[in-house]
Amino acid sequence: MSADTPPASPPSDEALMAALAGGETAALDGLMLRWQQPLQIFLRRHVYSDADALDLAQETFVRIYRHRENYRSGARFSTWMFQIALNLARDQARKATRRRTDSLETLAPDVANGLQAAGISPADTARLNEEIQAVRAALQELPEPLRTALVLAEYQALSHAEIAEIVGTTAKAIETRIHRAREKLRVALARWLKS
């Protein structure tokens, strides 16, 4: 390779998926490296447990591998992946409503320790921790369609059209869901928004 030759750009998600469907199992590694963290962040907003989010992210990649032949050539990989993850998160949520074992309070010590390590006073840490718990609780209280639309828009920076494709509705419906979710959060978090 000469000094004037630009480096090759990494393969697209869709090219990696085509390679995986064609039998190149190593292509899954590339997809996992690229999408593991965004997928966990997305799932974390649905299951509120780092361990569950990690498990569901891994299960998502297992399903991607198992169903690699079902991937529609030309379809956007991230849309397909988020659909699989969303279905897994919904299944998990249905199970969790039957047996409520995780608590938002179990997440608080990690937040508090991190803030104190950053030099934030214990009083400010306690206040921030309380605000974080309030936001998590308010998100959890949103109806699932509103929460999903908001999380995909805010935390994954997906367009209304992309979200609509993931959840199987129209872009206008997603716009409405996001607006309703924000309104509900404003009401639920009014106490925190004043200060």
N, C-alpha and C positions, 0 to 999 in steps of 0.2 A: 504494500500500500504506500503510495507516495504521500508527501507532506501536503499536497493540494487536495487529496481525496478526503471529503468529509466523512466522519464516522457514520456507520450505518445506524439508522434510527431503530429503536426497539420495535418488535412486531406489535401490531394492534391487538386488542383483546379478542377481536373477531378472528384474526389470523391465528392466534394461539388456540382459540376454541376450535377452529377448523382443523388445526394440527392434532388437537386432543381427540376430536371425533374421528380423525384418520388413523388413530392408533399411537400417536406420539405422547405417551403418558407424561413425559418431562414437561410438556406444555402446561400442565396443571400447576407446576411449581411457579412458572412465570405469572400465572393468574393469581395464585395465592400471595406471592410477594407483593404484587400490585394492589390487591383488594382486601387482604386480611384486616388491616387496620381500619379502613373506611367501613367495612362490613361490621366489624365489632362495634364501632361507634354507633352505627345505625341500630344494631341489635340492642346495644346497651340502653338506648332510649325506650326500647319496648319491654325489656325484661328486668331492668334495674338491678342487675347483678353482673359483675364482671365475669364470674365463673360461668354463668348461664350464657352470657353473650359469646364467650369464647367457645363453649360447647356448641352453640347454635351456628356459629361461623364455621366451625369445623364440619358440622353436619351439612351445612350448605355446600361446602366444597365436595363432600362425599356424594351428595345428590347430583352435583354438577358432573362429577366423574361417571356416576352410574347412568345418568341420563344424557350423556354427551351426544348420543346419536339423535336425540330429540331436539337438539339445538337447531333452530332455523338459520341456515346460512344467510348472511346479510342482516340478520336481526342484531340489535345492539346487545352486547353481552351484559353490560351492567344492568339493563332493564330485566333481563332474564334472571340474573343472579339475585337482584333485590326481590323479585317475585317469589323465588324459592325461599329466601330468608324471611320474607314477610309471612308466608304460609307457615313456616316453622315457628315463628314468633307467635302467631295467632294460636297455633296448637298448644304451645307452651302456656299462653295466657289462659286458655280454656282449662287446662289442667290446674293452673295456679289458683283459679277462682274456686276450685273444689277443695283445695288444701292450701291455705295461706300460711307459708312457712317463712318467707323472707320479709324482712322489715327494712324500711328506709333508714331507720336508725342504725342499722348495722354498717351502713356506708359512712356514717359521720366520723368515726375515729380516723379513717384514712385522710379525709379532707382536713380535719383539724391538725393532724400531725404534719401534713404537707405545708399548711399555712404557717404553723409555728416555726417550722424549719426555715421558712423563707423570711423570718424575722417579724411577722405580723403579731401584734399583741394578743394575749389570750382573750381579751374582751372583744376585739375586732374579729378574731377567729371564731368565737362563739356566735357573733352576729352573722358573719358570712356563712357559717355552717347552718344556721337556722334558715337563712335565705335560700341556700342551696336545697335544703330539705323541703322548703315551701314550694320551690319551683318544681322539684321532682314530684312532689305529691300532686301539685296542680296538673302537671303533664299526665300523670297516671290517672287522674280523674277524668280527663278528656275522653269522650267516646273514641273508640279505636280508629274509625275512619278519619276523624279530625286529627288525632295524634299522629297517625301515619303520614298524612299529607304534610303536616307541619314539620315533622322530623326530616322527611325527605327534602323538603324545601330549604329549611334552615341549616341542617347539619350536613346534608349531602350536596347542597347547592344544585339540586336538579330543577329543571324547568317544569312548568305546569303540565306540558305535553308529555314529558318523560314520566312524571309521577302518574299521570292518567293512564299511561300504557302499563305501568307496573300494577296499579290497583284495578284496572279494568273499567275506567269511566272516562268522562270527557275532561278536557283542560278547564272548561268553565266550572265544572263541578269541583275540581281541585281548587280553583281560585276561591270558590265559595267556602269550601271546607277550611282552607287556610285562614280566611277572614274570620269565620266563626270560631276557629280555635284561638286566634289571637284575642278576640273579644272575650271569650270565656277565661282566658288566662289573665287578661286585664282586670276582670272582676275578681277572680280568685286571688290575685296578687296585689290588689289595690292597697293593702296595708304597706307592702314593700315598695310600691311605686311612689308613694308619698314622700318617703324619706330620702 
